[in-house]
Amino acid sequence: MSSRHRFRPQAPLLCAIMALALLGSGTTNAETYGEIRTFRDWIVACDNTRTCRTFGMPKQDTMIGVALRIDRGGAADAQPVISIVLDRDTGGTTGLRLSASVDGASATEIAVGQSASQDEETITVTDRALAERLIADIRRGQSLSVTVHPAGNQQEPPDPISLDGAMAALLWMDEQQGRIGSRDALARPGDGRARPPLPTEPPRASAERRLPNQRDVARRLEAVRAPVLAAFRALPADTCDEEDNPAIAAHRLAERLLLVAVRCWSGAYQSSDLHFLVREGAVPQVRPASFPRPRKPSPDARPEPYDHAILTTSDVDAATGRVAHYAKGRGIGDCGEVAEWQWDGERFRPVRLDVMPTCRGLTPPNWFSLYRTR
């Protein structure tokens, strides 16, 4: 290993992901990303379409046991959707019933097949009046206890969901969607009408392109390997955990343009690659690729100069130029970042970006969307 670079553990990856929790709305190459905010025990995010999601969890910094999720689209007539997410086997869906009680008051019964539906560990309230009653209870309560009947393999009731921060999260969601003071506001309903700000419609994803034949890419990679590795070794110290002979791979994006990935670091359950765009010629032109993602410095994580060129557990569709990335904050994959980009002939445009800044047992279907396309 070169003395120029030191080993980088995987902790900085999680720190970089956590920096998204402090993210403010911003633009990168004209794309507008959403924002995540944390209010005590609640996390809330709205994406570029003003579609929002908020989670309330138990106070303990452990696996969730149970969490309350509220989703709402950005359209003026969109209704809130309440789901209860469990991290345990419920013993099947037949006769499943939940009892939800705020601050020890009389319980609200949620029955699968009657007032709710179930998709694996997620119980979604389908009865609108029941959903409204739960939201009203959340506004004035301190904690929400959920009991599962029958218990399945559940040994003990899960810890209660903290409602500390719920009002702030719901108010922030209303503000992003232009609902403050409206009749259907989540935090403080009024007599007004919702005035959702634009845009509420996602942009269309860049059309998939048919990339050139990849048949000669291995031979062309050998022709540019030396200048690519020279550019890689010239990076600032600690950009990568450099090896003497890092793994290297290439895909052809255009007749004389290659996307070259050089192994940046490896860990126990994932690895990352730093990507270069290489213009072939007598003297190959090598520059870092850019996969735009929002970044904002925080006390615990600072953006690296080449963050936008580094992808974790990435995959390139050699036929269409679609690139996917799944950066796990830890091995079980309950926090991190999932994203996709599409090569449009000039640059990689974002297609989707989902993040989860807290490692509490919530899998990617529950993560927060910050950017989406049609």
Protein Blocks (a to p, Z undefined) as FASTA:
>chain_A
ZZkbccddfklmmmmmmmmmmpccddeehiacdddddehjaccdddfkopacdddddfbl
cdekiacdddddfbfklccddddddfbdehiaehpacdddeehiacddddehiloccehj
accdfbfklmmmmmmmmmmmmbdcdddddekjafbdcddddfehjlmmmmmmmmmnopgh
iakbfklgcfbdcdddddfbdcddddddddddfklmmmmmmmmmmmmmmmmmmpcehkbc
cdfbdcdddddfbfklccddddfbdcfkbccdddddddedfbdcdddddddddddddfkb
ccdfklmmpcchiaddfknopacddddfbfnopaccddddddehjaccdfbdcddfbdgh
pafklmccfbdcZZ
